[in-house]
């Protein structure tokens, strides 16, 4: 069982907005503003799309945004496009056990 | 452009050993901590190990502690993962990962900004 909890799957239509949640505890998500999000297409390596909750690396579309409230971080994708269909993972620094914990991943389907 | 190229994966029997290498280029390797993250077939990502930029500090996930060892050679821009006493549940794609975007907490930065293509390790008899 992953340390951070994400919904297993979500779907949306082109042009819509969807939000993926990432729930942890006060020892990880709630305790630090160090949540990152990754996008992974089939057969490819993950790609960083957000860091420190809401910051985008250079070159990442501004359709991706992030936020955090208490022990839950969220990734919002607006204006869904077919290319957004992928697996999404969150991670966070943790003060317990492993230094870094990942969520179980969310498979996003664009209908 | 940053490149991380893993090598050394393959098929190994349970109880065997394997050494992964990751050759880095395109950035000042000696200035960044490096991690290994693995992904079992059809499963999610699991962080397994970290090494500080100068090699003076290493950390491991409980699942590999005592069996895996991370090291680096800054003169050759390479990070290694020595895997001993391998088990069938170690079967996974192993990614070499560079940290560096975002906040550092206790010397660790979860903003993994560059990933290798992955090296498949299969533990089976």
Interface residues (C-beta under 8 A of the other chain):
Chain A: X2 X32 X33 X34 X35 X36 X38 X45 X46 X47 X48 X51 X52 X55 X57 X89 X91 X92 X93 X97 X98 X99 X100 X101 X102 X103 X104 X105
Chain B: X35 X37 X44 X45 X46 X47 X50 X59 X61 X62 X95 X101 X102 X103 X105 X106 X108 X109 X110 X111 X112 X113 X115 X116 X117 X118
